[in-house]
Amino acid sequence: AVVSTQSTGEALAEEEVERNRALKKIPDMDMYVEDDTVKEINKFVKGFINFIQFVIDGKRETIRATDSSNVAIDDLADKMPEDSPRFNLYRYSHLKEGKSTEFVPVFIYYVPEGGTAKAKSLYPCAIDCFIKKLQSLNADIKLRLEFSDMADMTEGVLYEMIYPPDRETLLASFRDVVPAKRPGKRGGWIKVLPV
């Protein structure tokens, strides 16, 4: 008999991703990750930096780092462009239950309402292969989030997504997360997806 090492939740999450991919017919694009970007990812893995922002070069179909530094969670929104999607890798450091500091690698896909259709179509095609590449480089991503307005990503939201008390509370928090509406904007959205 074959013994599965996946939990039921992980298996269901993978099935859902595959079902959604099949329904949307989104192709997987394995884009080349530039050598300098791999060096920045290694710095992240070793703990020298806590943030990397990635952009897809649509003409060359490559992924490169545009920013790599140490960023406080309150400053993440300032790092996002207003009209262009970005992949981000962030190491969230915090206190859990008032005890030792935890470091949780989080993959954040930022999709603003503005921007070109081509840019918005490239990122979904590359996301799964890129996350697999990051995992193969030992990024150890624990959470994958998608945001349309980074102002909606607060430390409280991130903490609750990482440490939900139980499934019912998590589902209730999804219903309770109502992004703030700003003048001239429809309001953002937040998605939590399996890694």
C-alpha positions as CSV (number, residue, x, y, z in Angstrom):
1,A,0.0,0.0,0.0
2,V,1.2,3.5,-0.8
3,V,1.3,5.8,2.2
4,S,0.8,9.5,1.5
5,T,2.8,12.1,3.4
6,Q,0.4,14.9,2.5
7,S,-2.3,16.0,4.9
8,T,-5.9,15.9,3.6
9,G,-5.9,19.7,3.5
10,E,-2.8,19.8,1.4
11,A,-4.1,17.2,-1.0
12,L,-7.4,19.1,-1.4
13,A,-5.6,22.4,-1.9
14,E,-3.5,20.8,-4.7
15,E,-6.6,19.3,-6.3
16,E,-8.2,22.8,-6.2
17,V,-5.2,24.4,-7.8
18,E,-5.2,21.8,-10.6
19,R,-8.9,22.1,-11.1
20,N,-8.7,25.9,-11.3
21,R,-5.8,25.7,-13.7
22,A,-7.7,23.3,-15.9
23,L,-10.8,25.4,-15.9
24,K,-8.9,28.6,-16.7
25,K,-6.5,26.9,-19.1
26,I,-3.6,28.9,-17.8
27,P,-0.3,27.6,-19.2
28,D,2.7,27.2,-17.0
29,M,5.7,29.2,-18.2
30,D,9.1,28.3,-16.8
31,M,10.9,31.6,-17.2
32,Y,14.6,31.9,-16.8
33,V,15.6,33.5,-13.5
34,E,18.7,35.7,-14.0
35,D,21.9,34.8,-12.3
36,D,22.1,38.0,-10.2
37,T,18.6,37.3,-9.0
38,V,19.6,33.8,-7.9
39,K,22.4,35.4,-5.8
40,E,19.8,37.7,-4.2
41,I,17.6,34.7,-3.4
42,N,20.5,33.0,-1.8
43,K,21.1,36.1,0.4
44,F,17.4,35.9,1.4
45,V,17.7,32.2,2.2
46,K,20.8,32.9,4.4
47,G,19.0,35.6,6.3
48,F,21.0,38.6,5.1
49,I,17.9,40.4,3.6
50,N,14.2,40.0,4.3
51,F,12.7,41.3,1.1
52,I,13.1,40.7,-2.7
53,Q,10.9,42.2,-5.4
54,F,10.8,40.5,-8.8
55,V,9.7,41.7,-12.2
56,I,9.0,39.8,-15.4
57,D,10.8,41.2,-18.4
58,G,8.1,40.6,-21.0
59,K,10.4,41.0,-24.0
60,R,13.0,38.5,-22.8
61,E,10.6,36.4,-20.7
62,T,13.0,36.4,-17.8
63,I,12.5,37.1,-14.1
64,R,14.9,39.5,-12.3
65,A,15.1,41.2,-8.9
66,T,14.4,44.9,-8.9
67,D,14.9,45.4,-5.2
68,S,16.5,43.4,-2.4
69,S,16.8,44.8,1.1
70,N,15.6,44.8,4.6
71,V,12.1,46.2,4.9
72,A,9.8,46.7,7.8
73,I,6.3,45.3,7.2
74,D,4.8,48.8,7.5
75,D,7.0,49.9,4.5
76,L,6.0,47.0,2.2
77,A,3.2,49.0,0.5
78,D,5.6,51.8,-0.4
79,K,7.7,49.3,-2.4
80,M,4.9,48.4,-4.7
81,P,4.4,50.2,-8.1
82,E,1.0,51.7,-8.7
83,D,0.4,50.2,-12.2
84,S,2.5,47.0,-12.5
85,P,2.3,43.5,-11.0
86,R,5.2,42.2,-9.0
87,F,6.3,39.0,-7.2
88,N,7.7,39.5,-3.8
89,L,9.4,37.4,-1.3
90,Y,9.2,38.6,2.3
91,R,10.6,37.1,5.5
92,Y,8.1,38.0,8.2
93,S,9.7,38.3,11.6
94,H,7.5,38.7,14.7
95,L,6.8,37.4,18.1
96,K,4.4,34.5,18.5
97,E,2.5,34.5,21.7
98,G,5.0,36.9,23.2
99,K,7.8,34.3,22.9
100,S,10.8,33.9,20.5
101,T,11.0,35.6,17.2
102,E,9.6,33.6,14.2
103,F,10.8,34.0,10.6
104,V,8.2,33.0,8.1
105,P,9.0,33.3,4.3
106,V,5.9,34.6,2.5
107,F,5.4,34.8,-1.3
108,I,3.3,37.9,-2.2
109,Y,1.9,38.3,-5.7
110,Y,0.8,42.0,-6.1
111,V,-1.7,42.7,-8.8
112,P,-2.8,46.3,-9.0
113,E,-6.0,47.3,-10.8
114,G,-4.0,49.4,-13.3
115,G,-1.4,48.2,-15.7
116,T,-1.2,46.5,-19.1
117,A,-3.1,43.4,-20.0
118,K,0.1,41.8,-21.2
119,A,1.8,42.3,-17.8
120,K,-1.3,41.0,-16.0
121,S,-1.3,37.9,-18.2
122,L,2.4,37.0,-17.9
123,Y,2.5,36.8,-14.1
124,P,-0.2,34.1,-13.6
125,C,1.5,32.0,-16.2
126,A,4.8,32.1,-14.5
127,I,3.8,32.0,-10.8
128,D,3.7,28.2,-10.2
129,C,7.0,27.5,-11.9
130,F,8.6,30.4,-10.2
131,I,7.5,29.3,-6.7
132,K,8.9,25.8,-7.5
133,K,12.2,27.4,-8.5
134,L,12.2,29.4,-5.2
135,Q,11.5,26.3,-3.3
136,S,14.3,24.4,-5.1
137,L,16.6,27.2,-3.9
138,N,15.5,26.6,-0.3
139,A,13.3,29.6,0.1
140,D,11.0,27.5,2.2
141,I,7.9,29.5,1.4
142,K,5.2,29.0,4.1
143,L,2.4,31.2,2.7
144,R,1.3,32.5,-0.7
145,L,-0.8,35.6,-0.8
146,E,-2.2,37.7,-3.6
147,F,-3.1,41.4,-3.1
148,S,-4.6,44.0,-5.3
149,D,-3.9,46.8,-2.9
150,M,-0.9,46.5,-0.6
151,A,-2.4,49.1,1.8
152,D,-4.8,46.2,2.8
153,M,-1.8,44.0,3.8
154,T,-1.2,44.9,7.4
155,E,0.8,43.0,10.0
156,G,-2.5,41.9,11.7
157,V,-3.8,40.4,8.4
158,L,-0.4,38.6,7.8
159,Y,-0.3,37.2,11.3
160,E,-3.8,35.9,11.1
161,M,-3.2,34.3,7.7
162,I,-0.1,32.5,9.1
163,Y,-1.6,31.5,12.5
164,P,-5.3,31.0,12.2
165,P,-6.8,29.7,15.4
166,D,-8.9,27.1,13.5
167,R,-10.5,26.6,10.1
168,E,-13.8,28.2,11.1
169,T,-12.0,31.3,12.4
170,L,-10.0,31.5,9.2
171,L,-13.1,31.2,7.1
172,A,-14.8,33.9,9.2
173,S,-11.8,36.1,8.8
174,F,-12.1,35.8,5.0
175,R,-15.7,37.1,5.3
176,D,-14.6,39.8,7.7
177,V,-11.7,41.1,5.6
178,V,-13.3,44.1,3.9
179,P,-10.6,46.2,2.2
180,A,-10.8,49.9,2.8
181,K,-12.2,51.9,-0.1
182,R,-10.3,54.9,-1.0
183,P,-11.5,57.8,-3.2
184,G,-11.4,56.7,-6.9
185,K,-10.7,53.1,-6.1
186,R,-13.0,50.1,-6.1
187,G,-11.2,48.5,-3.2
188,G,-8.8,45.7,-3.1
189,W,-8.9,42.0,-2.6
190,I,-6.8,39.4,-0.7
191,K,-6.4,35.7,-1.6
192,V,-4.6,33.0,0.3
193,L,-3.5,30.2,-1.9
194,P,-1.6,26.9,-1.3
195,V,2.1,27.0,-1.9
